[in-house]
Amino acid sequence: MDLIHNLKEVFEIDAKIKNDFQIEVEAKKELVSSILLYLKNQHGFIHLDHMSCVDWIEDEVFELVYIVWNPNTKKTVLLHTKIDRNKPEMENIDTIWDQANTYEREFREMYGIEFPGLVAEREFILEGWTEMPPMRRDFDTKKYAEETYATRPGRENAEDVREKIIKRTGEEIPDFAKKYSRD
Amino acid sequence: MTREKETTLYLGPQHPGITGNMMIKLKVSGDTVVSAETHLGYLHRAFEKLIERRNWLQSFTILCRFCVPEPDPIELSYALAVEKLEGRAVPERADYIRTIVAELARIQSFLLWYGGQSGSGGLYTLGQWSVGDRNYILDLFEDLTGARIYHMFMWPGGVRRDLPEGWVDKAYRTMDYLEKRLDDYNKLLFDNAIFQKRAQGVGIIPKDKALEWGVVGPPLRGTGIKHDVRIDEPYAAYDKIDFEVPTYEGGDVWARALVRRDEIKQSINIIRQALDNMPGGSYYNRIPNPMKWTVPAGNAWAKTESVRGEIGFYLVSDGSNKPRRAHLRGAAYAHGISVLEKILPGENIADVSFILNSLGVCPPEMER
């Protein structure tokens, strides 16, 4: 296939066919913006379908994925790259596709990845967030929720709360099945 | 020339014209929008984070909540991605049932859109009619899946239940009824001078920029570009069904509305064909015990066509019994933020909600 051959020739990277519609490429982070520009301008991949980020905490890397689509050939390229998790920084590509700006803002907030040159407000979804970026694997959602939010009194465990209410108020709990029965 | 004073106007997060809990910060000069900025954060429930803590099947209780008006294509995209990762085959009958469910989901979402689009233009009657008629589709869903809105029906390997007795006849009758009703809708909305005047030439997406901006679905087909995931990368039984993809030129609210109007007819046509040619056999390629079910390590990208445009799922497995990463690409992610911010300047304040509805913006898709 031309594209696979060209990528090998121009960037010395191996692309493989994933299925009938998809081609998968892995590249060093320094090459990503050049490959994306090349795919857009030379091979008609004008549509940025998606960008994703995966936290591989055990390998101390973040994997960034760029998914681009060619409307003429109906092919999709998935471009993977890995960046250092301890100093997460990646080139900004919103000059190639405007909507990449939204993804990059989200990754900056949710994973703590910096995109030098990204012009946008720092706050995107979270407001006044001071904790670790929450989509990182080591962010403990349950612990955060327990520490931040109060439990409603009487609901700390799976006990039948209605019995407690009866004791506290002397009020009788209606028999809902009987009350709303159609018979 | 004197410059008119600019005022900041906040549309939402609580506003009848907004499509969910989101806010658009508008800078206006007189009645004209000078700039727009989408603000999120009112709805974030960390769905994707929660999915990472649940097994492959438990995720379905969360998946359907990504977009209330149309949860089925999200379930289907996820199921397709899991099947790609696992190499799990789907019985032919299940493919046909999935096609029917996906198209029913499209029709009910179109009917809901009729209400939003006409209501934001000041025409309230059509919304009452179409939302009423939508209940007939929800009845079909209830008979088939046990639920009206959140179905959790299209699992990896097929569908959860076979078609119940008498369901096929009921589906045919509902399609006949809806087909007749479409003429009434046309008279009420598309022949209405108010709607025509308000929709034509408003909220224009330029054809030469649409693909680059990430526009998908009816807004893309409203610029004259023929792209539909069901044709380009067929899934379920779409490659065995004959249907057309309507396109209109103009890129305005009117063109997008016409595309949707014609797509309902196509959906009815697809459902009839799928019912006519429904094969026999099994409806489910059973998965192992869900608590112990592991999916081979790897990544998959699968997408389906919803009413708002393509819905993609990027799914990563590390070989365990839970997804390592499940990342949704909803149509609204581009439409509701970068596209909206580009097309609103120059429009009238009263048209902002109107344009928002025509793009099919669903906030929970943007902040998952």
Interface residues (C-beta under 8 A of the other chain):
Chain A: N19 F21 Q22 I46 H47 L48 D49 H50 S52 C53 V54 D55 V65 I67 P71 K74 T76 L78 W97 D98 Q99 N101 T102 E123 F124 I125 L126 E127 P134 M135 R137 T141
Chain B: L40 G41 H44 A46 E48 K49 L50 E52 R53 K84 L211 E212 W213 G214 I225 H227 D232 E233 N299 W301 K303 E310 G312 Y314 V316 R324 R325 H327 R329 Y333 A334 I337 S338 V339 K342 E367
